Amino acid sequence: MKHLFVSLLALLGLTLGAHAQCASGYTQLSNVYACQLVGFNVGYTTAPTASAETPALSYVLANGPYTMPQAGAIQSVSVFLTGAVTGILGVYDATGSGGKPGALIATTASTSLVAGWNTVATTTHPSLTSGEVFWPVLLGTAGTSVPLERDYVSGTYYYNTSGNSVLPSSYGTATVGNTGEAWGLYATFQ
């Protein structure tokens, strides 16, 4: 019976903690002697407020690059918008020329995005290693434009006009849109 209980906890992403002491990367659940794996965010997690920007639809917009502080599996991608648009979020590695976006690592389904923070689960959950560099991306597929807000901080954004309605498997030509700015765009890992 004990093995069945432990298996059930593992299926739910939980683990038993001895006297409520959890292993590194886990946190104690309130009022129980169990631990849960903690996720972490990598990217620009602040809601930007400096100025509006409205890139065209069908542009694959990459903002970064960001370096993994530890290993983790991609769970979701989040974006902060100032209006509504239908879009796809994703993550590219940095194998493009000069560390630019290269190969598609993970993507979300097409989703109706609204003003504020939007978090969308990826369709797969590949792992990235500590020190690995990646680029979170947004592709607007329906609406009038992509309603973004930016902050003037370190970072670069690139765009590629080959997105249309899906994220291409390879980013392709990465045209510099601007340097020294960031959008609210990040990935969550576990």
Wavefront OBJ file of the C-alpha trace (Angstrom):
o trace
v 0.000 0.000 0.000
v 2.887 2.381 0.833
v 4.385 1.870 -2.665
v 1.036 2.687 -4.275
v 0.841 5.945 -2.262
v 4.416 6.941 -3.218
v 3.676 6.116 -6.880
v 0.537 8.251 -6.773
v 2.505 11.165 -5.314
v 5.148 10.808 -8.043
v 2.429 10.825 -10.714
v 1.150 14.113 -9.289
v 4.673 15.604 -9.265
v 4.994 15.283 -5.500
v 7.513 13.541 -3.300
v 7.532 12.667 0.389
v 9.880 14.736 2.527
v 11.466 13.325 5.664
v 10.257 15.563 8.503
v 9.239 18.145 5.869
v 12.812 18.607 4.627
v 12.776 18.840 0.856
v 15.550 18.151 -1.617
v 17.101 20.993 -3.612
v 14.649 22.298 -6.215
v 11.609 21.234 -4.179
v 9.414 23.154 -1.739
v 7.265 21.880 1.131
v 3.546 21.826 0.525
v 1.580 23.655 3.200
v 0.594 21.594 6.269
v 1.752 18.226 4.875
v 4.937 16.214 4.839
v 5.276 16.291 1.075
v 7.438 18.240 -1.364
v 6.701 19.620 -4.832
v 9.149 20.423 -7.631
v 9.524 24.205 -8.018
v 9.554 25.800 -11.456
v 11.755 28.739 -12.438
v 11.485 31.488 -15.046
v 14.199 32.603 -17.465
v 13.789 35.716 -19.597
v 12.399 39.207 -19.032
v 9.764 38.687 -16.328
v 8.901 42.351 -15.709
v 5.829 43.959 -17.269
v 7.447 46.609 -19.537
v 6.228 50.207 -19.376
v 8.659 52.342 -21.437
v 6.950 52.579 -24.828
v 4.531 50.766 -27.107
v 5.608 48.804 -30.136
v 3.372 47.127 -32.736
v 5.307 44.796 -35.048
v 3.474 43.337 -38.019
v 1.695 39.997 -37.949
v 3.555 36.986 -39.390
v 6.889 38.193 -37.980
v 8.625 35.686 -35.708
v 9.756 38.035 -32.917
v 12.725 36.856 -30.803
v 13.921 38.683 -27.685
v 17.021 37.797 -25.678
v 19.318 35.944 -25.567
v 18.917 34.272 -22.184
v 21.242 31.779 -20.477
v 19.980 28.868 -18.395
v 21.077 29.242 -14.729
v 20.461 25.513 -14.189
v 19.133 22.555 -16.155
v 15.376 22.336 -16.665
v 12.564 21.164 -18.926
v 10.500 23.805 -20.745
v 6.929 23.935 -19.413
v 5.470 27.146 -20.848
v 6.190 30.498 -22.473
v 4.750 33.795 -21.206
v 4.315 37.173 -22.900
v 3.048 40.568 -21.733
v 0.781 42.338 -24.237
v -1.086 45.647 -24.292
v -3.944 44.279 -26.420
v -5.371 41.125 -27.976
v -3.842 39.020 -30.745
v -3.900 35.359 -31.766
v -0.422 33.935 -31.619
v 2.047 31.152 -31.075
v 4.842 31.277 -28.500
v 8.009 29.237 -28.682
v 11.686 28.807 -27.858
v 14.655 28.674 -30.261
v 18.211 27.664 -29.422
v 21.119 30.036 -30.132
v 22.741 28.045 -32.947
v 22.050 30.723 -35.561
v 24.901 32.808 -36.985
v 26.663 34.695 -34.183
v 24.418 33.220 -31.457
v 21.184 34.374 -33.076
v 18.018 32.221 -32.946
v 18.611 28.869 -34.659
v 16.559 25.676 -34.313
v 13.043 25.512 -32.856
v 13.137 23.733 -29.478
v 9.526 24.050 -28.282
v 6.252 25.642 -29.354
v 2.760 26.264 -28.044
v -0.500 25.761 -29.885
v -2.067 28.810 -31.523
v -3.812 30.730 -28.733
v -5.974 33.814 -28.254
v -3.782 36.170 -26.231
v -5.153 39.136 -24.252
v -3.834 42.331 -22.668
v -1.620 41.551 -19.659
v 0.396 38.429 -18.935
v -0.362 35.310 -20.991
v 1.176 31.944 -20.074
v 0.775 29.091 -22.552
v 1.971 25.500 -22.043
v 4.362 24.116 -24.641
v 3.265 21.050 -26.600
v 6.506 19.246 -25.666
v 8.838 19.676 -22.687
v 12.437 19.321 -23.877
v 15.266 19.887 -21.405
v 17.949 22.553 -21.634
v 21.273 22.269 -19.810
v 22.825 24.748 -17.410
v 24.589 27.455 -19.435
v 22.589 26.761 -22.599
v 21.434 29.905 -24.429
v 17.926 30.301 -25.874
v 15.545 32.842 -27.421
v 11.834 33.022 -26.478
v 9.666 34.045 -29.448
v 6.200 35.279 -30.357
v 4.420 34.929 -33.698
v 1.223 36.937 -34.185
v -1.096 35.042 -36.544
v -4.387 36.978 -36.431
v -5.323 40.534 -35.493
v -4.116 43.923 -36.708
v -0.587 43.872 -35.213
v 1.277 42.506 -32.185
v 0.594 44.887 -29.246
v 3.860 44.849 -27.264
v 5.342 47.143 -24.656
v 9.117 47.460 -24.216
v 11.657 48.543 -21.621
v 15.053 49.975 -22.507
v 17.413 47.469 -20.928
v 20.062 45.095 -22.222
v 18.909 42.687 -24.877
v 18.215 42.511 -28.572
v 15.212 41.667 -30.612
v 15.254 40.022 -33.989
v 12.487 39.384 -36.445
v 12.020 36.967 -39.291
v 9.238 37.409 -41.831
v 8.826 33.714 -42.677
v 6.471 32.808 -39.835
v 3.055 33.114 -41.498
v 0.915 30.816 -39.327
v 3.466 28.421 -37.772
v 6.908 28.731 -36.248
v 9.516 27.513 -38.750
v 11.775 24.650 -37.621
v 14.797 26.872 -38.302
v 14.640 30.587 -37.500
v 16.333 31.559 -40.764
v 17.423 35.129 -41.442
v 17.433 37.102 -38.203
v 17.070 40.825 -38.893
v 17.953 43.133 -35.983
v 14.880 45.066 -34.898
v 16.533 46.928 -32.029
v 19.198 46.549 -29.363
v 18.944 47.662 -25.759
v 15.310 46.736 -25.263
v 13.256 43.870 -23.879
v 9.636 42.767 -24.003
v 7.905 40.844 -21.240
v 8.742 37.421 -22.697
v 10.087 34.429 -20.783
v 10.022 30.637 -20.498
v 9.175 28.602 -17.394
v 11.197 25.478 -16.629
v 10.926 22.625 -14.156
l 1 2 3 4 5 6 7 8 9 10 11 12 13 14 15 16 17 18 19 20 21 22 23 24 25 26 27 28 29 30 31 32 33 34 35 36 37 38 39 40 41 42 43 44 45 46 47 48 49 50 51 52 53 54 55 56 57 58 59 60 61 62 63 64 65 66 67 68 69 70 71 72 73 74 75 76 77 78 79 80 81 82 83 84 85 86 87 88 89 90 91 92 93 94 95 96 97 98 99 100 101 102 103 104 105 106 107 108 109 110 111 112 113 114 115 116 117 118 119 120 121 122 123 124 125 126 127 128 129 130 131 132 133 134 135 136 137 138 139 140 141 142 143 144 145 146 147 148 149 150 151 152 153 154 155 156 157 158 159 160 161 162 163 164 165 166 167 168 169 170 171 172 173 174 175 176 177 178 179 180 181 182 183 184 185 186 187 188 189 190
